Amino acid sequence: MQLTEASFKEVRDAVLKKEISAVEITKHFLTRSEKLNPQLNAYITMNTEALAEAQKIDQRIAQGEAVGPLAGISFGIKDLLCTRGLKTTAGSKILGNFIPPYDSTVVRRLKNAGAIVLGKMNLDEFAMGSSNETSFFGKCHNPWNTNHVPGGSSGGSAAAQASRLVMGTIGTDTGGSIRQPASFCGVVGVKPTYGRISRYGIVAYASSLDQAGPIVSSIEDAALTLEVISGHDENDSTTSQKTVPAFSKNLSRNMKGMKIGLLKEYKTGELHFDITKTFERAIEELKKAGAEIVEVSVPLTEFAVPMYYLIAASEASSNLARYDGVKFGYRADFKDLSSLSLDDFYSQTRGEGFGKEVKRRIMLGTYCLSSGYYDAYYNKACQVRRLLREQYLEVFKTCDAILSPVTTSPAFKIGERSSDALKMYLNDIFTTATNLAGLPGLSVPFGFSEQGLPIGIQLTGAHFEEQKILNVAYALEECAQLTNANGQKRIPDVY
Amino acid sequence: MIDPEAIQNIAKLARLKVTAEEAAELGEQLTKVLAHFQQISQIDTAGVEPLVTPSDIDFYTRPDVAHNPNTTEEILQNAPEKGGNLFKVPPVV
């Protein structure tokens, strides 16, 4: 079995039939990771217990016990999700030595389904970034061209997935952090509806926007992972009690009767030529498959980036107040606590523990929440947010899914945008509105730029309609141009 | 323009030590970013209730039952400094 090509289902079935053991699979991907990671820096921490955990799965199978739908599948977890006994840093110095005493719900569900956690993947510090350049543990590189960024914030997950250091990964998406790196690295990334997946045990950035989701190699694997990690959790009161559909069983490429919306507002003149070309081909393919293409309008998407940054920074400034050097995390090296004021203790610890971008967002958020500015910035953004959501609800009365690019350009070069905060923020023009409205979205790889960098296509659906966007992406996946001149699937050089 | 003094005031509110050099840079960047974000002021939002969570969720409250998933040692293991069963901090009163 070619493990780097096989689907979760194929590998799991082989494990259950004892054709291959969980230990063999784990060894295979650990070896690949050890060999290829130095070029990418996709991992922050490797799980030294992975083989022991795989052994337990094999023992359970040998004893005839039922194991879950992801039995033996190797997973990389964004280092923002707590893993019991395994360091969880959020890419920050301030959590550099944090060992959680519990598993996040997403990780617990993956483990209960038989998945093996191979390690914790690199990310922008506290998920604040679009390029994985703000990680305290160093930049991560795009496996298609290591001079380029993998995207962010889930850059380590996407890079590891593209180069098959693992079979599947988990990312989180607050303003595009699953979809954008998935597009830059040529893999599938799904951000589910807000409330579909528990945020319990995920280091909070902006609580009303954060959602975890899979970054994997195919729509089929994404659907299966979603089934495992979705659903109500009593530890997160914002999770929905809706039944989780059997996403993987319901996958269908039948596009007859599907109405696909194109956003008028996304016809920006700033699109890279290769993005336009790839996007137009996606429209043609969906037409050929029998879908109806309709033009729709969500005028307030034009204001999504300002709304997003005002709200996300405000929530972040509040969420990150917990890092105070008392119960866990970094504490500045104080010689004598007895003569120190509490304010100096906090300020020094936080000043040393947070990186530049995180400080910038805490400052922005504190400013927006401070008296005199609250109404003009935070409150105003939340009011516009309601209007934006209403415009989307109207649009989804007339179409089943919205098709759009993920980004304005393919992966940019390392260092190219990191010096200008505003320029970096404006990267997110196609992805942030989805989070503000709480909608599900995904990126599916569809082609390559002339320079050989992957390009994804974005689909956005109505609340809790993940199945519809998965199905459209499933149809697109079949006609994606991802092969080379010899008809073989293109793979990164490090592969 | 958000001047260095205003930056130091925000930094104080955020309990964040910011050097003079950082304050100058932050002032410049936040001014630029907020000037761009100012564009939302043109949208008419009179009478609109702010939206603070995006989905129609029936907020769930779990039964008020105490669970004890961790031992005291497990909780204390991440503490930067401790004394016995307590977290060590500067004088607070």
HADDOCK unambig.tbl for C-alpha pairs under 7 A between the chains (distance, minus, plus):
assign (segid A and resid 98 and name CA) (segid B and resid 78 and name CA) 6.22 0.50 0.50
assign (segid A and resid 99 and name CA) (segid B and resid 78 and name CA) 6.75 0.50 0.50
assign (segid A and resid 101 and name CA) (segid B and resid 74 and name CA) 6.19 0.50 0.50
assign (segid A and resid 101 and name CA) (segid B and resid 75 and name CA) 6.90 0.50 0.50
assign (segid A and resid 194 and name CA) (segid B and resid 55 and name CA) 6.31 0.50 0.50
assign (segid A and resid 208 and name CA) (segid B and resid 52 and name CA) 6.86 0.50 0.50
assign (segid A and resid 208 and name CA) (segid B and resid 53 and name CA) 5.26 0.50 0.50
assign (segid A and resid 208 and name CA) (segid B and resid 54 and name CA) 6.89 0.50 0.50
assign (segid A and resid 234 and name CA) (segid B and resid 62 and name CA) 6.07 0.50 0.50
assign (segid A and resid 237 and name CA) (segid B and resid 59 and name CA) 5.50 0.50 0.50
assign (segid A and resid 237 and name CA) (segid B and resid 60 and name CA) 4.90 0.50 0.50
assign (segid A and resid 237 and name CA) (segid B and resid 61 and name CA) 6.46 0.50 0.50
assign (segid A and resid 238 and name CA) (segid B and resid 57 and name CA) 6.38 0.50 0.50
assign (segid A and resid 238 and name CA) (segid B and resid 59 and name CA) 5.84 0.50 0.50
assign (segid A and resid 240 and name CA) (segid B and resid 57 and name CA) 5.98 0.50 0.50
assign (segid A and resid 303 and name CA) (segid B and resid 40 and name CA) 6.58 0.50 0.50
assign (segid A and resid 306 and name CA) (segid B and resid 37 and name CA) 4.71 0.50 0.50
assign (segid A and resid 325 and name CA) (segid B and resid 80 and name CA) 6.92 0.50 0.50
assign (segid A and resid 326 and name CA) (segid B and resid 79 and name CA) 6.49 0.50 0.50
assign (segid A and resid 326 and name CA) (segid B and resid 80 and name CA) 6.69 0.50 0.50
assign (segid A and resid 326 and name CA) (segid B and resid 87 and name CA) 6.57 0.50 0.50
assign (segid A and resid 326 and name CA) (segid B and resid 89 and name CA) 6.73 0.50 0.50
assign (segid A and resid 327 and name CA) (segid B and resid 78 and name CA) 6.72 0.50 0.50
assign (segid A and resid 327 and name CA) (segid B and resid 79 and name CA) 4.72 0.50 0.50
assign (segid A and resid 327 and name CA) (segid B and resid 87 and name CA) 6.47 0.50 0.50
assign (segid A and resid 328 and name CA) (segid B and resid 78 and name CA) 4.69 0.50 0.50
assign (segid A and resid 328 and name CA) (segid B and resid 79 and name CA) 4.55 0.50 0.50
assign (segid A and resid 328 and name CA) (segid B and resid 80 and name CA) 6.16 0.50 0.50
assign (segid A and resid 329 and name CA) (segid B and resid 78 and name CA) 6.75 0.50 0.50
assign (segid A and resid 329 and name CA) (segid B and resid 80 and name CA) 6.74 0.50 0.50
assign (segid A and resid 330 and name CA) (segid B and resid 80 and name CA) 6.82 0.50 0.50
assign (segid A and resid 331 and name CA) (segid B and resid 80 and name CA) 6.30 0.50 0.50
assign (segid A and resid 337 and name CA) (segid B and resid 89 and name CA) 6.92 0.50 0.50
assign (segid A and resid 337 and name CA) (segid B and resid 90 and name CA) 4.86 0.50 0.50
assign (segid A and resid 338 and name CA) (segid B and resid 90 and name CA) 5.56 0.50 0.50
assign (segid A and resid 338 and name CA) (segid B and resid 91 and name CA) 6.12 0.50 0.50
assign (segid A and resid 340 and name CA) (segid B and resid 90 and name CA) 6.00 0.50 0.50
assign (segid A and resid 341 and name CA) (segid B and resid 90 and name CA) 6.69 0.50 0.50
assign (segid A and resid 342 and name CA) (segid B and resid 90 and name CA) 6.06 0.50 0.50
assign (segid A and resid 342 and name CA) (segid B and resid 92 and name CA) 6.53 0.50 0.50
assign (segid A and resid 343 and name CA) (segid B and resid 15 and name CA) 6.63 0.50 0.50
assign (segid A and resid 346 and name CA) (segid B and resid 15 and name CA) 5.93 0.50 0.50
assign (segid A and resid 347 and name CA) (segid B and resid 15 and name CA) 4.51 0.50 0.50
assign (segid A and resid 347 and name CA) (segid B and resid 16 and name CA) 4.31 0.50 0.50
assign (segid A and resid 347 and name CA) (segid B and resid 17 and name CA) 4.74 0.50 0.50
assign (segid A and resid 348 and name CA) (segid B and resid 16 and name CA) 6.91 0.50 0.50
assign (segid A and resid 348 and name CA) (segid B and resid 17 and name CA) 5.55 0.50 0.50
assign (segid A and resid 350 and name CA) (segid B and resid 16 and name CA) 5.60 0.50 0.50
assign (segid A and resid 351 and name CA) (segid B and resid 16 and name CA) 5.06 0.50 0.50
assign (segid A and resid 351 and name CA) (segid B and resid 17 and name CA) 4.61 0.50 0.50
assign (segid A and resid 351 and name CA) (segid B and resid 18 and name CA) 6.54 0.50 0.50
assign (segid A and resid 360 and name CA) (segid B and resid 26 and name CA) 6.79 0.50 0.50
assign (segid A and resid 363 and name CA) (segid B and resid 10 and name CA) 6.51 0.50 0.50
assign (segid A and resid 363 and name CA) (segid B and resid 11 and name CA) 6.62 0.50 0.50
assign (segid A and resid 363 and name CA) (segid B and resid 14 and name CA) 6.95 0.50 0.50
assign (segid A and resid 364 and name CA) (segid B and resid 30 and name CA) 6.69 0.50 0.50
assign (segid A and resid 366 and name CA) (segid B and resid 10 and name CA) 6.51 0.50 0.50
assign (segid A and resid 366 and name CA) (segid B and resid 14 and name CA) 6.38 0.50 0.50
assign (segid A and resid 367 and name CA) (segid B and resid 10 and name CA) 6.24 0.50 0.50
assign (segid A and resid 379 and name CA) (segid B and resid 50 and name CA) 6.39 0.50 0.50
assign (segid A and resid 382 and name CA) (segid B and resid 50 and name CA) 4.60 0.50 0.50
assign (segid A and resid 382 and name CA) (segid B and resid 51 and name CA) 5.02 0.50 0.50
assign (segid A and resid 382 and name CA) (segid B and resid 52 and name CA) 6.30 0.50 0.50
assign (segid A and resid 383 and name CA) (segid B and resid 45 and name CA) 6.26 0.50 0.50
assign (segid A and resid 383 and name CA) (segid B and resid 48 and name CA) 5.74 0.50 0.50
assign (segid A and resid 383 and name CA) (segid B and resid 49 and name CA) 5.93 0.50 0.50
assign (segid A and resid 383 and name CA) (segid B and resid 50 and name CA) 4.04 0.50 0.50
assign (segid A and resid 383 and name CA) (segid B and resid 51 and name CA) 5.97 0.50 0.50
assign (segid A and resid 384 and name CA) (segid B and resid 45 and name CA) 6.68 0.50 0.50
assign (segid A and resid 385 and name CA) (segid B and resid 51 and name CA) 6.09 0.50 0.50
assign (segid A and resid 386 and name CA) (segid B and resid 50 and name CA) 6.38 0.50 0.50
assign (segid A and resid 386 and name CA) (segid B and resid 51 and name CA) 5.01 0.50 0.50
assign (segid A and resid 422 and name CA) (segid B and resid 33 and name CA) 5.81 0.50 0.50
assign (segid A and resid 436 and name CA) (segid B and resid 54 and name CA) 6.65 0.50 0.50
assign (segid A and resid 437 and name CA) (segid B and resid 54 and name CA) 5.44 0.50 0.50
assign (segid A and resid 438 and name CA) (segid B and resid 54 and name CA) 4.82 0.50 0.50
assign (segid A and resid 438 and name CA) (segid B and resid 55 and name CA) 5.82 0.50 0.50
